[in-house]
């Protein structure tokens, strides 16, 4: 049995994870990560106080120690600043993946180890397995509709070694049943939406709070002006909605096929493979994280270019500065710089990286 610090978010998944650990006989302490209090007046709901109350109620019901860990400064510097810098430079970052690496299994894990805990547990739908020769692997969650292994793709071997994912061994209805069996107030609570730890804040409102509008022209592939956009940082490749331009083709919507920073123009085209810039086979992936064997040493992988994306066969070629060239067997739609690509071998997560060029 292990001494475990479980991150209680106030949701049903982490609540059930804590309950399962107690059932298994581990020495369990619950902790709420206080990362965001919306002190800057962002529009939208930031329900951290309600989540804190729910997390405390779960700990009391389970009879475990409870702590509140203040990680606000770390979250601001490692996640919020990364988001803002990314959107300002024209890329599309993924806060949830970075949040797992830098916060939940970053500063929170560091705190846990300093306090004498052996493991950190979360409510993620993923599975961890010990490897015979040492180290550990991450497998997809048992519930294919809830699998969250993609969001763990930038974890390091050290982080995986100290991680636990009790809920990942079960289907979602079974997780709720665990919470009901223990009489936890979160058993029927809806799943949270929005930015990691910030809550139900629209991304456009979040961006506008930090980056002023920078209006420019919306054009089609022939350069004809179709309208005006508020700023390129509000849009990402492949986006169908939000640009405000009606399509002249019945049954076919305009999509974003390019952003031109040098002219501040947003380019719209059709959702077709021949639309220039929308589909690509080759891209460069940087900031590679390998959970077991080095990704750059592999020749073939199954690459998942977005959450809930289909695993796509691809070839790997190591290039420079730890980066790889990824060549998909089939052209892929809307590969956005800044987004995360996860690598798999069947149901095992190999690691991931950040799209640097497409």
LUMDO-282385 format. One record per residue: residue in one letter; x, y, z of N, C-alpha, C, O in turn. Coordinates in steps of 0.2 Angstrom, whole numbers, padded with zeros to 4 digits, always signed. Atoms other than C-alpha are relative to their C-alpha. Last residue first. Layout:
! residues N
aXYZXYZXYZXYZ/...
END
This chain:
! residues 358
x+0005+0004+0004+0013+0110-0204+0000+0003-0007-0004+0000-0011/x+0001-0002+0006+0026+0117-0192-0004-0005-0004-0005-0011-0002/x-0004-0006+0001+0029+0116-0174-0001+0003-0007+0000+0009-0008/x+0000-0002+0007+0015+0104-0169+0004+0006+0000+0002+0012+0002/x+0003-0006+0002+0019+0100-0150+0001+0001-0008+0007+0001-0010/x-0004-0006+0002+0024+0083-0144-0005+0006-0002-0011+0005-0003/x+0003-0006+0004+0018+0067-0137+0005+0005-0002+0010+0005+0001/x-0002-0007-0001+0021+0051-0128-0003+0005-0004-0009+0003-0007/x-0008+0000+0001+0021+0032-0131+0002+0007+0003+0008+0007+0005/x-0002-0007+0002+0003+0029-0125+0007+0000+0000+0010-0002+0005/x-0005-0003-0005-0002+0011-0125+0002+0007-0003+0004+0008-0009/x+0003-0003-0006-0018+0005-0133+0005+0003+0005+0003+0006+0010/x+0006+0003-0002-0011+0001-0150-0003+0004+0006-0005+0010+0005/x-0001+0006+0003+0006+0009-0150-0006-0004+0002-0005-0007+0007/x+0002+0006-0003+0002+0027-0147+0003-0006-0004+0005-0006-0010/x-0003+0006+0004+0009+0044-0151-0002-0006+0004-0001-0006+0010/x-0002+0006-0005+0000+0060-0145+0001-0006-0004-0001-0007-0010/x+0001+0007+0004+0000+0076-0156+0002-0005+0005+0008-0005+0008/x-0004+0006-0003-0003+0092-0146-0001-0006-0005-0007-0007-0007/x+0004+0006-0002-0008+0109-0154+0004-0006+0002+0010-0006+0000/x+0001-0001-0007+0004+0124-0155-0005-0006+0003-0005-0007+0009/x-0006-0001-0004+0003+0124-0174-0001+0002+0007-0006+0006+0008/x-0002-0007-0002-0013+0118-0181+0006+0000+0005+0007-0004+0009/x-0006+0001-0005-0015+0102-0191+0002+0007+0002+0005+0011-0002/x-0001-0005-0005-0032+0106-0200+0005-0002+0006+0004-0002+0012/x+0004-0006+0000-0036+0090-0209+0002+0004+0006+0002+0002+0012/x+0004-0002-0006-0024+0076-0211-0002+0007+0000+0001+0011-0003/x+0000-0007-0001-0017+0069-0228-0005+0001+0006-0010-0002+0007/x+0005-0004+0004-0015+0050-0227+0000+0007+0002+0001+0009+0008/x+0002+0004+0006+0000+0040-0223-0005+0003-0004-0005+0003-0010/x+0006+0005+0000+0006+0053-0211-0001-0003-0006+0000-0001-0012/x+0004+0000+0006+0023+0060-0211-0005-0005+0000-0004-0011+0001/x+0005+0005-0001+0030+0066-0194-0003+0000-0007-0006+0005-0009/x+0004-0001+0006+0047+0075-0195-0005-0006+0000-0003-0011+0000/x+0001+0005+0005+0054+0075-0178-0004+0002-0005-0008+0007-0005/x+0006+0000+0004+0062+0088-0166+0000-0006-0005+0005-0009-0006/x+0004+0004-0003+0076+0085-0153-0007+0000-0003-0012-0003-0001/x+0003-0003-0006+0085+0100-0159-0005-0004+0004-0010-0001+0007/x-0005-0004-0004+0087+0093-0176-0004+0002+0006-0010+0003+0007/x-0004-0006+0004+0079+0080-0188+0005+0003+0004+0011+0001+0005/x-0004-0005-0004+0073+0063-0182+0003+0005-0004+0006+0003-0009/x-0007-0001+0002+0061+0054-0195+0003+0006+0005+0000+0011+0005/x-0004-0005-0004+0045+0047-0190+0007+0000-0003+0010-0005-0004/x-0007+0002+0000+0032+0038-0201+0004+0006+0004+0002+0011+0003/x-0004-0005+0002+0013+0039-0198+0007-0002+0001+0009-0007+0005/x-0007+0002+0001-0002+0028-0196+0004+0005-0002+0002+0009-0007/x-0002+0000+0007-0017+0038-0189+0007-0003-0001+0012+0000+0002/x-0007+0002+0001-0026+0035-0173+0002-0001-0007-0001-0004-0011/x-0001+0007+0001-0043+0043-0174+0008-0001-0001+0011+0003-0004/x-0002+0001+0006-0045+0060-0165+0001-0007-0001+0003-0011+0003/x+0005+0004+0003-0054+0061-0149+0001-0001-0007-0003-0003-0011/x+0004+0004-0004-0042+0075-0144-0006-0004-0003-0009+0000-0007/x+0004-0004-0004-0031+0080-0158-0004-0004+0004-0005-0010+0003/x-0001-0007+0000-0017+0074-0169-0005+0005+0004-0003+0011+0004/x+0006-0003-0001-0017+0056-0164+0001+0008+0000+0003+0010+0005/x+0000-0006-0003-0002+0047-0171-0007+0003+0001-0011+0002-0004/x+0007-0003+0001+0000+0029-0173-0001+0006+0003+0000+0007+0010/x+0005-0001-0006+0018+0026-0174-0007+0001-0002-0008+0002-0008/x+0007+0000+0001+0032+0020-0186-0004+0001+0006-0002-0002+0011/x+0000-0001+0007+0051+0022-0186-0008+0001-0002-0009+0005-0007/x+0005+0004+0003+0055+0024-0168-0001+0002-0007+0002+0007-0010/x-0004+0007+0002+0071+0031-0161-0005-0004-0004-0003-0009-0007/x-0005-0001+0006+0064+0049-0161+0003-0006-0002+0005-0006-0008/x+0004+0000+0006+0050+0043-0149+0004+0001-0006+0003-0002-0011/x-0001-0006+0004+0063+0038-0136-0005+0000-0006-0004-0004-0010/x-0005-0001+0005+0057+0022-0127+0000+0007-0003-0006+0009-0004/x-0004+0006-0001+0046+0024-0111+0006+0001-0005+0010+0005-0004/x+0001+0003-0006+0036+0040-0108+0004-0006+0001+0006-0007+0007/x+0001+0008+0001+0043+0050-0122-0001-0003+0007+0003-0002+0012/x+0000+0004-0007+0040+0069-0122-0001-0007-0001-0006-0009-0004/x+0002+0007+0000+0044+0079-0138+0001-0003+0007+0006-0001+0011/x+0001+0001-0007+0045+0098-0137-0003-0007+0001-0008-0009+0005/x-0005-0002-0005+0044+0098-0156-0002-0001+0007-0008-0004+0008/x+0002+0001-0007+0034+0090-0170+0006+0002+0005+0011-0002+0004/x-0006+0000-0005+0037+0095-0188-0003+0000+0007-0007+0004+0008/x+0000-0005-0005+0023+0091-0201+0006-0001+0004+0009-0006+0004/x-0006-0001-0003+0020+0081-0217+0000+0006+0005-0003+0011+0003/x-0003+0007-0002+0004+0074-0224+0006+0001+0005+0007-0003+0009/x-0007+0001+0001-0006+0090-0225+0002-0007+0002-0002-0010+0006/x-0002+0007-0001-0024+0096-0227+0007+0000-0001+0010+0003-0005/x+0004+0003-0005-0031+0114-0225+0002-0007+0002+0002-0009+0008/x-0001-0002-0007-0017+0124-0233-0004-0004+0005-0002-0004+0011/x-0007-0002-0002-0023+0125-0250+0000+0001+0007-0003+0006+0010/x-0001-0007-0002-0041+0118-0252+0007+0001+0003+0009-0003+0008/x-0004-0005+0005-0039+0102-0262+0001+0007+0002+0004+0011-0001/x-0007+0001-0001-0044+0091-0247+0004+0004-0005+0010+0005-0003/x-0002+0005+0005-0060+0100-0246+0007-0002+0000+0011+0003+0002/x-0003+0005-0004-0068+0110-0232+0001-0006-0005-0003-0011-0004/x+0005+0005-0001-0070+0125-0243+0003-0006+0004+0009-0007+0004/x+0001+0004+0006-0060+0141-0241-0005-0005+0001-0009-0005+0006/x+0005+0006-0001-0057+0155-0229-0001-0003-0007+0001-0001-0012/x+0002+0003+0006-0042+0166-0227-0005-0006+0001-0004-0011+0005/x+0003+0006-0002-0040+0178-0212-0002-0003-0007-0006+0000-0010/x+0006+0003+0004-0029+0192-0217-0002-0007+0003+0003-0011+0004/x+0006+0000-0005-0017+0202-0205-0006-0003-0003-0012+0000-0002/x+0005-0004+0003-0005+0205-0220-0006+0001+0005-0011+0005+0004/x-0004-0006+0003+0011+0198-0212-0005+0005-0003-0004+0011-0004/x-0002-0005-0005+0001+0187-0200+0003+0006-0003+0002+0012-0001/x-0006-0003+0003-0008+0177-0214+0002+0006+0005+0000+0012+0004/x+0000-0007-0004-0020+0165-0206+0007+0003-0003+0012+0000-0003/x-0006-0003-0001-0025+0150-0217-0001+0006+0004-0006+0010+0004/x-0005+0004+0004-0039+0138-0222+0007+0003+0001+0012-0001+0000/x-0007-0004+0000-0052+0144-0210+0005-0005-0003+0006-0010+0000/x-0004+0002-0006-0069+0135-0215+0007+0005-0001+0009+0007-0006/x-0007-0002+0000-0083+0141-0226+0004-0002+0006+0001-0003+0012/x-0002-0006-0004-0098+0130-0225+0007+0002-0002+0011-0002-0003/x-0007+0000-0001-0105+0118-0238+0002+0007+0003+0001+0012+0000/x-0003+0006-0003-0123+0113-0239+0007+0000+0001+0010-0005+0003/x+0005+0003-0004-0128+0127-0252+0003-0007+0003+0006-0011-0001/x+0002+0007+0002-0113+0136-0258-0004-0004+0005-0003-0004+0011/x+0005-0001+0006-0113+0155-0256-0002-0007-0003-0006-0008-0007/x-0003+0003+0007-0106+0152-0239-0005+0001-0005-0011+0000-0004/x+0005+0005+0003-0111+0165-0225+0003-0003-0006+0006+0001-0010/x+0001-0001+0008-0096+0174-0217-0005-0006-0002-0003-0012-0001/x+0005-0005+0002-0097+0177-0198-0001+0001-0007-0005+0005-0009/x-0003-0005+0004-0080+0170-0193-0005+0004-0003-0004+0010-0006/x-0003-0006-0003-0087+0161-0178+0003+0005-0004+0005+0011-0002/x+0005-0005-0003-0090+0144-0185+0004+0006+0003+0010+0005+0004/x+0006-0001+0005-0081+0132-0197-0004+0006+0003-0007+0009-0002/x+0006-0002-0004-0063+0132-0189-0006+0002-0005-0005+0005-0010/x+0005+0004+0000-0051+0122-0199-0006+0002+0003-0011-0002+0003/x+0001+0004+0006-0036+0131-0194-0005-0005+0000-0006-0008+0005/x-0005+0005+0001-0038+0142-0179-0002-0004-0006-0007-0003-0009/x+0001+0005+0005-0046+0159-0175+0005-0006+0000+0011-0005+0001/x+0006+0003-0002-0047+0172-0161-0002-0007-0005-0007-0010-0003/x+0000+0004-0006-0029+0176-0163-0006-0004+0003-0006-0008+0007/x-0002+0007+0002-0031+0182-0180+0000-0005+0005-0001-0011+0005/x-0007+0002-0001-0040+0197-0174+0001-0007-0001-0003-0011+0000/x-0002-0004-0006-0058+0205-0174+0008-0001+0001+0011+0003+0005/x-0001+0004-0006-0061+0199-0192+0002+0004+0006+0005+0009+0004/x-0006-0003-0004-0068+0209-0207+0000-0005+0006-0005-0007+0009/x+0002-0003-0006-0078+0203-0222+0006+0002+0004+0011+0003+0002/x+0007+0003-0002-0078+0193-0238-0002+0004+0006-0008+0004+0007/x+0001-0002-0007-0063+0202-0247-0007-0002+0001-0012+0000-0002/x+0005-0005-0001-0058+0193-0263-0002+0001+0007-0002-0004+0011/x-0001-0007-0003-0041+0186-0262-0006+0005+0000-0005+0010+0002/x-0002-0004+0005-0044+0171-0273+0002+0007+0002+0003+0011-0002/x-0006+0002+0003-0043+0159-0259+0002+0004-0006+0008+0004-0008/x+0000+0007+0003-0056+0169-0250+0006-0002-0003+0011+0002-0003/x+0000+0000+0007-0053+0185-0239-0001-0008-0002+0000-0012+0002/x+0001+0007+0001-0057+0191-0221+0000-0001-0008-0004+0003-0011/x+0005+0003+0006-0049+0207-0219-0001-0007+0001+0004-0011+0002/x-0003+0001+0006-0041+0214-0202-0005-0003-0005-0011-0004-0004/x+0004+0001+0006-0046+0219-0185+0004+0000-0006+0009+0003-0007/x-0004-0002+0006-0033+0218-0171-0004-0002-0006-0002-0006-0010/x+0002+0002+0007-0043+0216-0155+0005+0003-0005+0007+0009-0004/x+0005-0005+0004-0034+0219-0139-0001-0003-0007+0003-0006-0010/x-0003-0002+0006-0025+0203-0130-0005+0005-0004-0011+0003-0005/x-0007-0002+0000-0028+0200-0112+0003+0002-0006+0009+0006-0006/x-0002-0003-0006-0046+0200-0109+0007+0002+0000+0009+0007+0004/x+0002-0007+0001-0050+0197-0127+0002+0004+0006+0004+0009+0006/x-0006-0003+0004-0041+0180-0125-0001+0007-0001+0004+0011+0000/x-0007+0001-0003-0052+0174-0111+0005+0004-0004+0009+0008-0001/x+0000-0005-0005-0068+0181-0119+0007+0000+0004+0009+0005+0006/x+0000-0006+0003-0064+0171-0135+0000+0006+0005+0004+0011+0005/x-0007-0002+0002-0060+0156-0125+0001+0007-0003+0006+0010-0002/x-0001+0000+0007-0077+0157-0116+0007+0001-0002+0009+0006+0000/x-0001-0007+0003-0076+0155-0098+0001-0002-0007+0005-0006-0009/x+0004-0001+0006-0084+0140-0090+0001+0007-0002-0004+0011-0002/x+0007+0001-0001-0070+0135-0077-0004+0002-0007+0000+0002-0012/x+0003-0007+0001-0053+0142-0075-0007-0001+0000-0011+0004+0003/x+0000-0003-0007-0045+0125-0068-0003+0007+0000-0004+0010+0005/x-0003+0004-0006-0042+0118-0086+0000+0005+0006+0004+0010+0006/x-0008+0000-0001-0052+0129-0098+0002-0003+0006-0001-0002+0012/x-0004-0006+0000-0071+0125-0100+0008-0001+0000+0010-0007+0000/x-0001-0002+0007-0083+0111-0095+0005+0006+0000+0005+0009+0006/x-0001-0007+0001-0086+0102-0079+0002+0001-0007+0005-0004-0011/x-0007-0001+0002-0094+0085-0079+0001+0007-0001-0003+0011-0004/x-0002+0000+0007-0111+0086-0070+0007+0001-0001+0011+0004+0003/x-0002-0006+0003-0113+0081-0052+0002+0000-0007+0005-0005-0009/x+0004-0002+0006-0123+0066-0048+0002+0006-0003-0002+0009-0007/x+0002+0006+0004-0111+0057-0037-0004+0002-0006-0003-0001-0011/x-0002-0001+0007-0103+0073-0031-0002-0005-0004-0001-0005-0010/x+0005-0006+0003-0112+0073-0014+0002+0001-0007-0003+0004-0011/x-0003-0006+0002-0103+0056-0010-0005+0005-0003-0008+0003-0008/x+0004-0006-0003-0113+0043-0001+0003+0006-0002+0002+0011+0002/x-0003-0004-0006-0100+0030-0003-0004+0006+0003-0001+0009+0007/x-0001+0006-0005-0110+0018-0014+0003+0003+0006+0001+0001+0012/x+0007+0001-0003-0116+0034-0024+0001-0005+0006-0002-0004+0011/x+0001-0006-0004-0097+0038-0028-0007+0000+0004-0008+0002+0010/x-0005+0000-0006-0093+0020-0033-0002+0006+0005-0002+0006+0011/x+0002+0005-0005-0109+0020-0044+0004+0000+0006+0002-0001+0012/x+0005-0003-0004-0103+0036-0052-0003-0005+0005-0005-0002+0010/x-0003-0005-0004-0087+0027-0057-0005+0004+0004-0005+0005+0010/x-0002+0004-0006-0097+0012-0063+0004+0005+0005+0003+0004+0011/x+0005+0002-0004-0107+0023-0075+0002-0003+0007-0001-0003+0012/x+0003-0006-0003-0091+0031-0082-0006-0002+0005-0006+0000+0011/x+0004-0004+0005-0083+0014-0086-0003+0006+0004-0004+0005+0011/x+0007+0001-0001-0069+0008-0074-0003+0004-0006-0001+0009-0009/x+0001+0007+0001-0050+0006-0074-0007-0002-0001-0009-0008-0002/x-0001+0002+0006-0047+0024-0077-0001-0007-0002-0001-0010-0007/x+0006+0000+0004-0055+0029-0061+0001-0003-0007-0004-0005-0010/x+0005+0005-0002-0040+0023-0051-0006+0000-0004-0009-0006-0006/x+0006-0002+0004-0027+0034-0061-0006-0006+0002-0008-0010-0002/x+0005+0005+0000-0011+0034-0051-0006+0002-0003-0008+0008-0002/x+0007-0001+0001+0005+0043-0054-0005-0006+0001-0002-0012+0001/x+0004-0002-0007+0022+0042-0046-0007+0001-0001-0010+0004+0003/x-0002+0004-0006+0031+0033-0060-0004+0001+0006-0005-0004+0010/x+0004+0007+0000+0021+0042-0073+0002-0004+0005-0002-0008+0008/x+0007-0002-0002+0029+0059-0067-0005-0006-0001-0009-0008+0004/x+0000-0001-0007+0047+0052-0068-0008+0002+0003-0010-0001+0008/x-0001+0006-0004+0044+0045-0085-0001+0001+0007-0004-0003+0011/x-0006+0003+0000+0038+0062-0091+0000-0006+0003-0004-0008+0007/x-0003+0002-0007+0021+0067-0095+0006-0003-0001+0008-0006-0006/x-0006-0004-0001+0017+0076-0112+0003-0002+0007+0008+0002+0009/x-0005+0002+0005+0004+0063-0118+0007+0004+0001+0012+0002-0002/x-0005+0002-0004-0007+0064-0102+0007-0001-0005+0012-0003-0002/x-0002-0006-0004-0021+0074-0111+0006-0002+0004+0009+0003+0008/x-0002-0005+0005-0022+0060-0125+0003+0006+0005+0008+0009+0003/x-0007+0001+0001-0024+0047-0111+0003+0006-0004+0009+0007-0003/x-0004-0006-0001-0041+0054-0107+0007+0000-0001+0011+0004+0001/x-0007+0000-0001-0052+0040-0112+0003+0007-0001+0002+0011-0005/x-0003-0005-0005-0070+0044-0109+0007+0000+0000+0010+0004+0004/x+0004-0007+0001-0080+0036-0123+0003+0005+0004+0002+0011+0003/x-0002-0003+0006-0067+0021-0124-0003+0007-0001-0001+0011-0005/x+0006-0002+0003-0070+0017-0105+0002+0004-0007+0005+0009-0006/x+0005+0006+0002-0056+0006-0100-0006+0003-0003-0009-0001-0007/x+0005+0002-0005-0044+0021-0101-0005-0005-0002-0006-0007-0008/x+0007-0004+0001-0030+0021-0114-0004-0003+0006-0004-0008+0008/x+0005+0003+0005-0014+0014-0107-0006+0004+0000-0007+0008+0004/x+0006-0003+0000+0001+0023-0098-0004-0004-0006-0002-0003-0011/x+0003-0002+0006+0017+0013-0095-0007+0003+0002-0010+0002+0007/x+0007+0001+0001+0028+0012-0080-0002+0002-0006+0001+0006-0009/x+0004-0005+0003+0046+0010-0075-0007-0002-0001-0009-0007+0001/x+0000-0007-0004+0056-0005-0072-0003+0005-0004-0004+0004-0010/x-0007-0002+0000+0060-0021-0083+0001+0007+0004+0007+0010+0004/x-0004+0005-0003+0043-0029-0080+0008+0002+0001+0011+0000+0006/x-0004+0004+0005+0034-0013-0083+0004-0005+0003+0007-0003+0008/x-0007+0001-0001+0021-0007-0071+0003-0004-0005+0000-0009-0008/x-0002+0007-0001+0004-0002-0078+0008+0000+0001+0012+0003-0002/x-0007+0001-0001-0006+0014-0077+0002-0007+0001-0001-0010+0005/x-0002+0006-0005-0023+0016-0084+0008+0000+0000+0011+0001-0005/x-0006+0003+0003-0032+0032-0091+0002-0006+0005+0000-0006+0011/x+0001+0007+0003-0048+0040-0087+0005-0002-0005+0006-0002-0011/x-0001+0001+0007-0041+0054-0076-0002-0007-0002-0001-0012+0001/x+0006+0003+0003-0048+0056-0059+0000-0001-0007-0005-0003-0010/x+0005-0005+0003-0031+0060-0051-0006-0004-0003-0006-0010-0002/x+0005+0003+0003-0018+0051-0039-0005+0006-0003-0006+0011+0000/x+0005-0005+0001-0001+0057-0034-0006-0003-0004-0004-0006-0009/x+0004+0000+0007+0010+0044-0027-0004+0006+0000-0006+0008+0006/x-0003+0005+0005+0024+0041-0013-0003+0001-0007+0000+0000-0012/x+0005+0005+0003+0019+0055-0001+0004-0003-0006+0009-0001-0008/x-0001+0007-0002+0033+0062+0010-0005-0005-0003-0006-0011-0001/x+0004+0002-0006+0028+0080+0010+0000-0007+0002-0003-0009+0007/x-0003-0003-0005+0042+0084-0003-0003-0001+0007+0000-0001+0012/x-0006+0003-0002+0035+0071-0014+0004+0003+0006+0007+0000+0010/x+0001+0007-0003+0018+0078-0013+0006-0003+0002+0006-0006+0007/x+0002-0001-0007+0024+0096-0016-0001-0006+0003+0001-0007+0009/x-0006-0002-0004+0034+0090-0032-0002+0002+0008+0002-0001+0012/x-0004+0006-0001+0018+0081-0038+0007+0002+0004+0008-0002+0009/x+0004+0004-0005+0008+0097-0036+0004-0006+0002+0004-0008+0007/x-0001-0003-0007+0022+0107-0045-0004-0003+0005-0002-0004+0011/x-0006-0005+0000+0022+0096-0060+0001+0002+0007+0004-0001+0011/x-0005+0005-0001+0010+0081-0061+0007+0004+0000+0012+0001-0001/x+0002+0006-0004-0005+0091-0058+0006-0004+0001+0006-0007+0007/x+0003-0001-0006+0003+0108-0063-0002-0007+0004+0001-0008+0009/x-0003-0005-0004+0016+0107-0077-0003+0001+0007+0000+0004+0012/x-0007+0001+0000+0012+0091-0086+0003+0005+0005+0007+0003+0010/x-0001+0006-0003-0007+0090-0082+0008-0001+0001+0010-0003+0006/x+0002-0001-0007-0009+0109-0086+0002-0007+0004+0004-0007+0010/x-0005-0003-0003+0001+0107-0102-0002+0001+0008+0003+0000+0012/x-0006+0004+0000-0011+0095-0109+0005+0003+0004+0008-0001+0008/x+0002+0006-0004-0027+0105-0103+0006-0005+0000+0008-0008+0005/x-0001-0001-0007-0020+0122-0109-0001-0007+0004+0003-0008+0009/x+0005+0005-0003-0019+0116-0128+0002+0001+0008+0006-0002+0010/x-0002+0005-0005-0010+0130-0138-0006-0004+0003-0012-0002+0003/x+0006+0003-0004-0016+0137-0154+0002-0005+0005+0002-0011+0004/x+0001+0007+0000-0003+0148-0163-0006-0002+0005-0009+0002+0008/x+0004+0003+0005-0003+0166-0168-0001-0008+0000-0004-0010-0005/x-0005+0001+0006+0011+0174-0158-0004-0004-0006-0001-0005-0011/x-0003-0006+0002-0002+0182-0146+0005-0001-0006+0005+0003-0011/x+0005-0003+0004-0012+0166-0145+0003+0006-0003+0002+0008-0008/x+0001+0004+0006+0004+0157-0139-0005+0003-0004-0004+0004-0010/x-0006-0001+0005+0010+0171-0127-0001-0004-0006+0000-0002-0012/x+0001-0006+0003-0008+0171-0119+0006+0001-0005+0005+0004-0011/x+0006-0001+0005-0009+0153-0117+0001+0006-0003+0000+0007-0009/x-0001+0004+0006+0009+0151-0110-0006+0001-0005-0005+0001-0011/x-0005-0003+0004+0006+0165-0098+0001-0003-0007+0002+0000-0012/x+0003-0006+0003-0010+0157-0092+0005+0004-0004+0003+0006-0010/x+0006+0002+0005-0002+0140-0090-0003+0006-0003-0003+0007-0009/x-0001+0006+0004+0016+0141-0082-0006-0002-0005-0005-0005-0010/x-0006+0000+0004+0016+0158-0075+0001-0006-0005+0004-0005-0010/x+0000-0006+0004-0002+0160-0069+0007+0000-0005+0006+0001-0011/x+0005+0000+0005-0003+0142-0063+0000+0006-0005+0000+0005-0011/x-0003+0005+0004+0013+0143-0053-0005-0001-0006-0002-0001-0012/x-0006-0003+0004+0007+0159-0045+0003-0005-0005+0004-0002-0011/x+0002-0006+0005-0010+0152-0041+0006+0003-0004+0005+0004-0010/x-0005+0001+0006-0003+0135-0034-0002+0006-0005+0000+0005-0011/x+0000-0007+0004-0011+0137-0016+0006-0001-0006+0012+0000-0005/x-0007-0002+0003-0013+0119-0010-0001+0006-0004-0004+0006-0009/x+0001-0004+0005-0029+0116+0001+0007+0003-0002+0010+0005+0002/x-0004-0006+0000-0028+0101+0012-0002+0004-0006-0005+0002-0011/x+0001-0005+0006-0039+0087+0017+0004+0006+0001+0005+0009+0006/x-0003-0007-0001-0036+0072+0029-0001+0004-0007-0001+0001-0012/x-0007-0001+0002-0047+0057+0025+0002+0007+0002-0002+0012+0002/x-0004+0000-0006-0064+0051+0033+0008+0001-0001+0012-0002+0003/x-0005+0005+0000-0072+0047+0017+0004-0001+0006+0008-0006+0007/x+0004+0006+0001-0087+0058+0020+0005-0006+0000+0003-0011+0003/x+0003+0001-0007-0075+0072+0027-0004-0007-0001-0004-0011+0004/x-0006+0002-0005-0064+0071+0011-0003-0002+0007-0002-0007+0010/x-0002+0007+0001-0080+0071+0000+0005-0002+0005+0005-0008+0007/x+0006+0004-0002-0087+0087+0009+0002-0008-0002+0000-0012+0002/x-0001+0001-0007-0070+0095+0007-0005-0004+0002-0004-0008+0007/x-0006+0004-0001-0070+0092-0012+0001-0001+0008+0002-0007+0010/x+0002+0006+0001-0088+0099-0013+0006-0005+0001+0005-0011+0004/x+0005+0002-0005-0084+0115-0004-0001-0008-0001-0002-0012+0003/x-0004+0001-0006-0068+0117-0015-0005-0003+0006-0003-0007+0009/x-0004+0006+0001-0079+0115-0031+0004-0002+0007+0005-0008+0009/x+0004+0006+0000-0091+0127-0025+0004-0006+0000+0002-0011+0003/x+0002+0000-0007-0077+0140-0021-0005-0006+0001-0005-0010+0006/x-0005+0004-0004-0069+0136-0038-0002+0000+0008+0000-0005+0011/x+0003+0003-0006-0084+0140-0048+0004-0003+0005+0003-0009+0008/x-0006+0003-0002-0077+0152-0061-0001-0003+0007-0001+0000+0012/x+0000+0003-0007-0092+0156-0071+0007-0003+0002+0010-0007-0002/x+0002+0007+0000-0091+0168-0086+0001-0002+0007+0003+0001+0012/x+0007+0002+0001-0083+0185-0089-0001-0007+0000+0004-0011-0002/x+0002+0004+0007-0065+0187-0083-0007-0001+0000-0010-0003+0005/x+0006-0002+0002-0063+0199-0068-0002-0002-0007-0006+0001-0011/x-0001-0005+0005-0044+0198-0064-0007+0002-0004-0007+0006-0009/x-0001-0007-0003-0047+0190-0048+0001+0005-0005+0000+0011-0003/x+0003-0005+0005-0054+0175-0057+0001+0007+0003-0004+0010+0003/x+0006-0003-0004-0049+0163-0042-0003+0006-0004-0008+0009-0001/x+0003-0005+0003-0037+0151-0051-0006+0003+0004-0010-0001+0006/x-0004-0003+0006-0025+0138-0046-0003+0006-0003+0001+0010-0006/x+0003-0007+0001-0031+0132-0029+0004+0003-0005+0010+0006-0003/x-0005-0004+0003-0027+0113-0030-0003+0007-0001-0008+0008-0006/x+0003-0004+0005-0038+0104-0018+0005+0005-0003+0008+0008+0001/x-0002-0007+0001-0030+0090-0009-0004+0004-0005-0005+0001-0011/x+0003-0003+0006-0036+0073-0002+0003+0007+0000+0004+0010+0005/x+0001-0007-0002-0025+0062+0009-0003+0004-0006+0000+0003-0012/x+0002-0005+0005-0025+0043+0007-0001+0007+0004-0004+0008+0009/x+0000-0005-0005-0015+0029+0016-0002+0007-0004+0003+0009-0008/x-0005-0005+0000-0020+0015+0004-0001+0006+0005-0006+0007+0008/x-0004+0000-0006-0031+0001+0009+0006+0005+0000+0010+0005+0004/x-0006+0004+0002-0039-0003-0008+0005+0000+0006+0010-0004+0006/x+0002+0007+0000-0056+0004-0002+0006-0005-0001+0006-0010+0002/x+0002+0001-0006-0048+0021+0002-0002-0008+0001+0001-0011+0005/x-0006+0001-0003-0040+0021-0015-0001-0002+0007+0003-0006+0010/x-0003+0006+0002-0057+0018-0023+0007-0002+0004+0008-0007+0006/x+0004+0005-0003-0065+0032-0013+0003-0007-0002+0004-0011+0003/x-0002+0000-0007-0051+0044-0018-0004-0006+0003-0001-0009+0007/x-0007+0002+0000-0054+0039-0037+0003+0000+0008+0006-0005+0010/x+0001+0007+0000-0073+0041-0034+0008-0003+0000+0009-0008+0003/x+0003+0002-0006-0070+0059-0029+0000-0008+0001+0001-0011+0006/x-0005+0000-0005-0058+0062-0043-0003-0002+0007+0001-0005+0011/x-0005+0004+0002-0071+0057-0056+0006-0001+0006+0008-0006+0008/x+0001+0007-0002-0086+0064-0047+0006-0004-0001+0007-0009+0002/x+0004+0004+0005-0080+0082-0047-0001-0007+0002+0003-0009+0006/x+0007-0002-0001-0074+0094-0033-0005-0004-0005-0011-0003-0005/x+0002-0006+0004-0056+0094-0040-0007+0002+0002-0009+0008+0000/x+0007+0000+0000-0049+0082-0027-0002+0007-0003-0001+0012+0000/x+0003-0007+0002-0031+0079-0031-0008-0001-0001-0010-0004-0005/x+0005+0000+0006-0026+0063-0022-0003+0007-0001-0005+0010+0003/x+0004-0006+0000-0011+0062-0011-0004+0001-0006-0001+0001-0012/x+0002-0003+0006-0006+0044-0009-0003+0007+0002-0007+0008+0006/x+0003-0007-0003+0004+0035+0004-0001+0004-0006+0003+0006-0009/x-0004-0006+0001+0006+0018-0004-0003+0006+0004-0009+0006+0006/x+0004-0006+0000+0000+0000+0000+0004+0006+0000+0010+0006+0003/
END
